[in-house]
Amino acid sequence: MAKQQTYRFCFGPWNISEGSDPYGPTTRPPQTFDWKLAKLKELGFDAMMFHDDDAVPDIDNKSEQQIRKEAKELKKRLDGEGIAAEMVAPRLWFSPMTIDGAYTSNDKKCRQYAIDRSLRSIDIGKILGTDLLVLWLAREGTYLRESKSAKRSLELMVEAFDKMLAHDKKVRLAIEPKPNEPMDHAYIPTIGHALAVAPLTRDPKRVGALIETAHCVLAGLDPADEIDFAMTFGKLWSLHLNDQNGLKFDQDKPFGSTNLRSAFDQVRVLERNKYGSRGEYVCFDVHPFRTTKVEHWLAHLDNSRRTFLKLVEKARSFNDSKAEDLIAERNYQALDQMVIEHLLG
């Protein structure tokens, strides 16, 4: 019998959020990074995701020497706690320099700012022990089609990616696509777009993808199919599992919260492709509901992992032989009911 895959789990400091949304203020008091790091350990997670300014706060106002010093101090703390750094991502969507985009801004100075900050993020990641730089291209789009050329914007992104790849010979770029929000339309909205860009770069083997469940739903695509697609190319280097109730704002609901069958399908694909066997983590990019009380603050993280592990059991106990017989008979009605009854127990 083949050895069954084991999984390692992580989340980011932003996943313990305070409940604000575009229409209202916070509903829970802020907590320190130290508190969040302690809770990650307490919950038994294996790694933490980082934005560059999670690792080094106020990064824009610090020298290269200060940035490296603080990153080394964080690495020492993580090692002491037995926590790995899963990835680092430059937080390019907060800065006033990226109002019109980061790598695709019409202002050359703003584009250079985005590239410089990305290179610093690579340096931080190297110190923290991760070669994975995640690029959520949040503002790489436009509100007004006539203000930019999509072709030129893609060229500018490839130019930026090439500078990152040249900066460190081991760094891997994981593009995290999303079709909209905060921009009206993004230039790299899906995994297919992300993987199509990779061959244009100086080292396509080091350009891959991160898939987030909610982003697939927002693009009108099936998350399980997107996972299968990326893994067919060997390009799924990280994964953000959550859930999404239709074409709304990015909700980041607990995994399996809205569509349990879709969550089951995602887990089956991960099992089938042996996700995690090359060191990848299962990350939960989930947020507590705005209504959540402080005493229940961490439940969404624990619940997401519990749901995932229960669905792993469901995937492994699914009668694949019987399913194959039904597929051969083209008896998809029976297959449909088989899946439903399996999930119902």
N, C-alpha and C positions, 0 to 999 in steps of 0.2 A: 504493500500500500504506500502510495506517495506521501511524503511528509506534508502535513497541513501547514499552511502559512500562518505565522503569528504576526500581529500588528503592533505598531508603536503609535502613540497618540500625542497630539500637541494642540495648543491654541495660542492666541496672542493676547497681550495686555488689553487690547481694545475690545476683546470679547467679554470682558467684565465691565460693561458700559453702564452709564448713569441714567439712561432712559430718555434722553432728549431726542426729539425728532424735528423735522422741518417746521412743525406747527406748534411746538411747545417746549418748555425748558426741561431740565433734568428732574427726575423723580427720586433719585438716590444720591447720597453724598459721594464725592470723589474719593478714591482710595489711592494710596501710593503704589509705585511700582514694586517696592519691597513687599507690600501686602499681597499683591497679585502673584508675585513669584512664589511666596510662601504657600498661597492657595493652590497653585499649580502642583507643587510638591505634595501638599496635603491630599489632593484629589488623585494622586498617583499617575499623573501624566508624565510623559518621557521627555518632552522637548517644548521649547517656546519659540514662536515666530516673533520676528522683530521688524518694525520699521526702523530706519536709521536713527530717528530721534527718540525711539523707545530705548535703544541701546546707549545713545549719547544725546541727552536732552539739550535743547538750544543749540543744535549742531551748527547752524549758520553763523553763530557768533563765536565760534571756537577755532583755534588754530589747528593745523594738522597734528602738531605735537600733543595738544590737549585731547583731540579726538582719539588718537592712538592710546594715550595714557588711560582714558576712561574706558575704552573698549577692553584693554588688558585687565583692568580692575573688574569689569563685568565678567570676563572670561574666568577669572579666578573664582568669583562667586558662583558661577554656574557649575564649574568643576567641583566646588565644595559641596554643592547641593545634588550633584549627580544629574544635572539637567543639561541637555544638548541645545544648541541653537539650530533650529531647522532651516531657517533662511533669514536673509535681510532684504528689505525693500526700501528704496528711496521714497520718502513721502513727499511727492512733488506737487500734490494738488492743493496744499494749504498755502503755499507761498504767494505773495502778491506778484512774484516774478512769473507765475504760471497761469495768470488769468486768461491769457489767450493761447494756452497750451504750454507744454514743457519742451519736449524735443521738436514739436511742430509749431512753436510760436512764430509769428511773423517778425518778431524782434530777435535779432541775432544774439544780443546780450542775454536775453532770457533763455535762449536755446543753450548757450554756453553755461549758464547757471545750472540748468538741468543736467547737463553732461558732467560738470564738475562734481555736483552732489552725488551723482550715480557712481562716479569713480571713488568717492569717499566711502560710499556704502559698500563697495567691493572690498575696500581695505578693512572696513569694520568686520565684514563677513569672514574674511581670511583670519583675522585675529580671533574671532569667536569660534572658528573651526568649521565653518560651512562654506562650500563653494557655490551655493545657490543664491542668485540674485533674482528676486521676483519683481517683475515689472507690470504693475497694474497701471495701464495707460489711461488713467482717469480723464485727463483733459486733452488727450490726443484725438481731437475731433473738432467740431465747430457747431455753433448755433446758426451760422449763416453760410450756406454753400458757396456763395460768391466771394467770401473772404479768404478762402484757401483753395488750393488745388490738392485733391486727394493723391494724385500721382506724386506731386512735389512733397507732400507730407510723408508719404511712404519712403521716399528717397531720404528725407531728413531723419526719419526713424532708423533706417538702415545705417546711415552715417553715424548716428549716435551709438547704435549697437556695436558697430565695428570698433569704435573707440573703446568701448567697455571690454570687448573681447581682446583687444590689443593690450589693454592695461594689465590684465592678469591672464596668463596662459591656461589657467585651470578653471576660471570662473565659468559657470553655466547660467545662461539667461532663461528664466522661465516666464514666458509671457502669459499674463492672466487676462483673457479677453472679457469684455462686457459690452453689450450692444448700445447701451445708453446710460445716462445718469452718472456723473453730473452733466456731461455734455449731451446735446440733442442726439447726435449720432457719432459713433466712434469709427475710426478708420480701421481698427482691427477688432471687429465685434464678435468673432467666433474662433473656435480652435482651428477650423479649416483655414481661416485667414492667418492665424498665428504661424501655422506650419508652412503656409505658402510663402511667408516672408523669410523664413529661415534660410532657404537656398540663396537668397540675395546677399547674405552676409559673408564675411570673410572666413567664417568657420561654422557652417551649418550644423555640424555635429554637436556644437555647444549651445544651440538655440532650440529650446523646447517649450513646454507649456505647463501651466497650472490650470486645472479646471475647478470652477465653483458651481455647485448645483444650481443655485438661484440664478446665476448669470445665464446658464443654459436655458432655463425656463423663460427668462426674460427675452431670450432670442427666439423663443418658440420652438426650441429643440429639446430632444430627450437627453437627459444627463447621462444615462447608461450608454447610449449610442455614442455620445461625445467621448466618454471615457474609453470605450472600445476603439474608436477611431484613433485617438491619440496614442493608445498603447500598441496599436498595430504598427505605428511608426517608431515605437520605442521612445516616445517623446513626453510621456506623462511623468513629470518629475516631482510634482506636488499636487495636493488635492484638498479642496475646501468643501467639506460636506455641510449642507444646511438644507433648508427647505423654503419654498416660495409659494404664496397663494396667488398665482396668476400674474398678469401683467401690471403690477403695481410698482411702487418704489422697491428697492432692494431690501427685503424684510429680514434676511438672515435668521429665519426661524429654526428651532431645534431640528436636528436631522430626523426625518420621518414624521414630522409633526403634521404636515398637510397631506402628503401622498405616500402612504406606507408601501404601496406596491412599487412605485418608482424607486423608493429607497431600497427595497428588496432587489430590484433589477440592478441597481448600481452596485450593491454588494456582490451579487452573482458575477457581474463583469469583473470586479476586482479579484474575486476568487479565481475565476477562469484564467485571468491573465497573470496571476501570482503577483499582484501589486504588493509592494513592500519587500519583496525578495532581494531587491537591489538597494535596500536601505531607505526607501521612501517612507514617509510618515503619512498617517491619516490625520488631517487637521480639521478641526471643527470651527468654522468661521460663523459662529452663532452668537446671538445676543439675547439677553433676558427680555421678556415682554416688558413694555413700559410700565405695566401695572404691577410688576414683581416687587415684593417687599424685600427689604434688606436681608432679612433672615433666610430668604429663599434665593439669594443672589446667584449662587453657583449651580443651582439645580439644572439649568439648561445645558451646562457642559457635561455634568455627570449623566443626565438623561440621554444626551446625544450618543455618548459612548455606550451606555447600556443598550440603547436601541440598535446601534451598529452591531454589537456583539451578539445580541439575540437574532439579528438577521443573518449573521454569519452562521449561526447554528441552523437557521431555516434553510440557508443556501446549501449547507453541507448535508442536510437530511432530505433535501428535495429528491424525489425519485426520478433521476435523469433517464434511467432506462425506460421507464414507463412513458416519460415525456417524449423520448425519441420514437417510441412505437406510435404514439398519437400523431407526431409530426409526419412520420412516414405514411400514415393513413390520411393525412391532411384533416384530421379531426381536431381542428383548432377550437371548436366549441368545448370539447371535453378538456383540452389543454387549459383553456381559460378558466374553467371551473376548478380544475386541479390546482392551479396556482392560488385561486381564491380560498379554497378549502384548506390548502396548506398554510396559508397565512392566518386563517381563522383558527387553526389548530383543531 
